[in-house]
Amino acid sequence: MIRAVWFDVGEVLVNETREYGTWADWLGVPRQTFSAVFGAVIAQGLDYRDTFQVFRPGFDLAEEREKRAAAGQPEWFGEDDLYPDVRQCLVRLRDQGLQVGIAGNQTVRAEGILRGLDLPCDLLATSDSWGASKPDVAFFERLVVEAALQPDEILYVGDRLDNDIRPAQKLGMQTAVLRRGPWGHILRGDTAARHLGEDCEALCLFQLDALAGLPDLVTGHNARQART
């Protein structure tokens, strides 16, 4: 049975349109152009950070984050950047008595912003605070420790088959893929199988187009498990 549901952050809880738009502005590139190149990079199975190299070879993301902060333009997102189905989904899962956690590849600053949003969750952490980033299995091992449950009692919800779903499955966690955001729409089907060498999407417990229906799916799954 599922006893905990943990969520990735970007494009699962937070719409990153604002964030990537401000990076385009920082680079002095039209936002549409940046988005098109971003999608092309993902479709090739490359690291999204390679997008920056197209426009500025040698670009150092961590260094540029510091420069943006010094210029009064730090990374930022707010309530308006949350997808509209997020809060209700988290509340309904907690009402079922499930542990709700949030953990993604985010900076310490982003973790502070997330905490400031006061999301209805039991545990919240980021890769920076854990010292381990997805897809490293160490990230998911830390998640299991924090959840204090067996891996197969945890459902991890992510939009990326490469960073979220595959490594969580390898550790024995249940998974749900959410088809939204660039990765959710591009890295799937034949494209995903070609780059990943396996169909980890088919192994997901749930394949979602939104979070609204997730609580009912979890309820149904647990009811079926209780009968067996």
C-alpha positions, 0 to 999 in steps of 0.5 A: 500500500502507498503510505507516502506521496512525494512530489518533484518541484519543477513542472509538477508543483511549480510552473517554471515559465517565469524562471526560464523566461527570466533566464532568456532575458538575462542572456539577451535572447528572445523568450520564444527562441530560448524555449525552442532551443530548450525543447530541442535540447530535451528532445536530443536527450541532453542536459537542459543546461546545454541550452545555455551553452548554445547562446553563451559557451562556457556559461556557468549556471551557479556563477550566473545565479550569483550574478543575477542575485547581485544585480537584484534579479535572483531566482524567484517564484510565488503563489501565482506560479503554482499549478492550480491543482497543487494545493487541493491535491496535497490537502486531499492526500493528507486527509487520507492520512498519507505522508506528503513530501516535497523533494526536487533538484532545487537550490537552497534559495528555492527551498526557502521560497517553497517553505514561505509558500506554506504548502500542505506537506509533512516534509520538504527538502531540496537537492542542495540541502541534501547534498545529492541531486537527481538522478543520483540514487543517493537522492532517493536513498535520502528520501527513503530515510526521511520518509522512514518507510520502505521504498515500495510504500512511497509514491514519487510523482515526477515529470521527468522519466530520466531524472525522476521516474527511472532512478526512483523505480530502480530503488524500488519506489512506486512512481507516477509520471505527470505529463506537463512541462517540457519534459513531460510532453517531449521525453516520452514514448519512442523519444524516451525509450530511445534515450533511456533504453527502457520503457520506464513510463510503462512501469509507472503505477499512474500516468497523469495529465494533472494532479487533480485525480491523483488522490482518488487513484491512490485511494483506489489502489490502496483499497485494492491492496487491502482486499488482497 
